[in-house]
């Protein structure tokens, strides 16, 4: 039982860097939005082409 208490105490101290992870997540979302804004037309064409290929391949 003492090993369990020791583990719980260690886990509480290992909460991590939550604000850092939030910042990383927000910055990643911002980069994705910026890339999508710049390359929107190319991304849409690529996805449509890929979906058309999948649909045409399954329709054989």
Secondary structure, 3 states (H helix, E strand, C coil): CHHHHHHHHHHHHCCCCHHHHHHHHHHHHHHHHHHHHHHHHHHHHHHHHHHHHHHHHHCC
